[in-house]
Amino acid sequence: MQQRGVGGRLRVAGWVLVPLGLVLVLGSAGYFFARHQGVTVQSESMEPTYRQGEHLVVEHIGASEIRRGDVVLVRVPGRYQGAPVLRRVIGTGGDHVASNGDRVTVNGEPVDEPYVRRDALLSATAPYDVRVPDGRLFLLGDNRGNSNDSRFSLDEQSGSVAASGVLGRVREGFAVPPLLLTTGGLGTVLALVGAGLVISGYAARRAARQPIAAAPPWPAA
């Protein structure tokens, strides 16, 4: 009877731990996929930073989280045939962005751009001098000689696009956030331990049901 009681307690503990572990695992995975998406680079406009056909992970962010230098996935109504594109944020709302056809300045300060492809085509870029409206972004491709970006729509709100059109930001050196790894790992451990307890509980129950062999009678004197 005692063994049967132990088996019951093991099963109860297991059936508590298994669902709890699965909730943690599935919750972590759901949160990750709700916050991230995979994309494939569709053009040469971001070379040499990202090459056509390369697979990237994009993190969904709010407009207030966008910073200069971010590479964002953005959808611009009326441009790019409605498809989202990757572009680098050069200026945000209120910034003064200018270029002499080569060097870019933001609010009078030269922008260090080691990521830009430098080639002879850059000399053909026309100068510009704009003020980015509030709530909007001035975007350029890293391959300045082969990128359809804000420079070519200067008559439409200084070439800017709405920050609300940003779908996400490319994650550099992507790794799963430590908190999600910890939560998912803990959930996996709990589910496995729970499954082990359930199995042990049923094993103890079967053992308790085995008949006990009767002791042989004492020989007659």
N, C-alpha and C positions, 0 to 999 in steps of 0.2 A: 504493500500500500504506500509506503514511504517513497519507493522508487517511482510509482505512478504519479504521486504528487509532485515530485521533482520534475518529471517529464512535462507535466501540465504547466508548471511555472516557466520552464524553458520555452515551451511553445508560445505562451503568452508574451514573454519578453521578445521572442523572435518576431512575432507578428506585429509588435509595436515598432521595432527597429527597422524592419524591411520597408514599410511605407514611409517612415521618416527619412530613411536614406534615399529612397527614390524621389521624394519631394525635393530634397536638397540637390540631387544630381540634375533632375529635370528642370528645377527652378534656375540653377546656374546656367545650364545650356540655353534655356529660353531667354534669360536676360542677355546672354552673350549675343545670340542671333537677333534679338530685338535691337541691340545697340550697334551691330556691325553687319557689313555685307561684303561679299567678294565682287570685284569688278575686273574686267580685262581691258587693258589699254587699247583703244581702237585706232589711234592715229600716231603720227610722229611729232605732234606738237609739243610734247613734254620731254623729248630727247634732249640731252643724253641722260636725264634723271630717270625717266621711265620710258622703256622702249615698247613699240607696238607689239601686242601679243602678251605682254607681261601681266601676271596676275597680282592684284593688290588687295589689301583689306582696308575698307573705309569705315570709319567710326562715325555714327550719326551724332551731330552736335547741334546746339541751338545757335541762332544768329549772334548772340552775345559772346559766344566762345570763339568766334573767328578772329584770328590774329594775322598781321602782316607776315608773309613768308609761308603761310599754310598752303598746301596743295589741296584743293577742294574739288569735290564732284558736284557740279552745278547744272541745273536745268534752266535754260533761258528761253522764255516764250518768244517765238518768232525767229530764233537762231538755231543753227545746227540741226535743222529738220526735227526739232523737238527732242532730240536725244541728249542725255546728260554727257558732259565733257569734263575733262580734268584741266584745271588752270591754277596758276599760282596767284595768291592774293598779294598785290603790290600796294594798294591803298584802300583804306576803309573810310567810312563817312567823315567828311570834313577835311580829309588830307588833300594837300596840293601836290599833284604828281606831274612831273615834267621830264622831258627827254630831248636831247639835241640830235637824236637819231641813233645814238649809241648808248651813252651813259644815262641812267635813270636816277632822278632825285625825288625824294619824298619830303615835303616841308623844308626844302632847301638843302637837305642832307643827301649826299650820294649813297646809293644802295649797293652794298657789297653783294654781288651775284655770281658766286663761283659755279653755280649750277647752270648758267646760260651757255648754250652752244655758240661759240664764237666762230664765225666764218664770213666770207666775203659778202654774203647776202645781207648782213646786218647794215652795211653802208647805205642800203636802199630804203631803210626805215625812215619814214617822215617824222620830223620833230612834232611834239605835242606839248601842251601846257593846259592842264585841267584841274578843276576842283571837284572832288568826289562828293556827290550829294549824300546827305544823312541817310542811313539805312541801306546804303549801296556799297558796291565793291568795284575796284578797278583791277582787272585780271589780265595777266599775260601768260603766254606759254614760254617754256624754257627754250624752245627751239624758235627763237625770234624771227628767223628767216622763213619759217614754215608753220605759222600759227595764226589762225583766225581768232583774234582776241579783241580786247577793248580798244586797241588802236584803230580798228577799222569800223567802229561805230561811234565816233566822237560826237556826231550830231545828235545822238540819242542819250541824253543825260550824261554827257561827257564820256560816253563809252561804257559807263558803269552798268552793273547788273544788280538786281535786288538781292540783298543778303538772305532773304527768306527763300530764295531759290536754291540755296546750298543744301545738298542732300547729305553731305558728310565730309570728313577730312581724312586724308590718307594717313594711316598709321605707319610711322617710320620704325624699322626694326621691330616689327610687330611681335608681341608675345601676349599670351592670355594674362589678364590682370591677376596678380597674386591672390586677391580675395576670392575670385572665382575659382582659381585652382584649389585653394584651401577648402572652400565650401563644397566643391564637387568631389574633392578627394575624401573629405569627411563623410559625405553622403555615400560614396562607394564603400567605404569601410563599414559604416553602419549597416548598409544593406547586406554585405557579405557576412558580417557577424550575426545579423538577424537570421539570415538563411541557415547559418551553421547551428544556431540555437534551435530553430524549428526542426531541423533534421535530427539533432541530438534529442530533442523532446519526444519525437515520434519513435526514435530508437529505444529510449527509456520506457516508453509506453508498451512497446512490443515485448521488451524484456520482462516487464512486470506481469504480462499475461501468460508467460511460459509456466506450465505446471511444474510444481516442485515434486521431485521423485520421492516416494515414501521410503523411509528407512527400513532395511530388512529386519525381520523379527529376530529376537534373541533366541539362540538355540536352547532347546529344552535341557534341563539339568538331568 
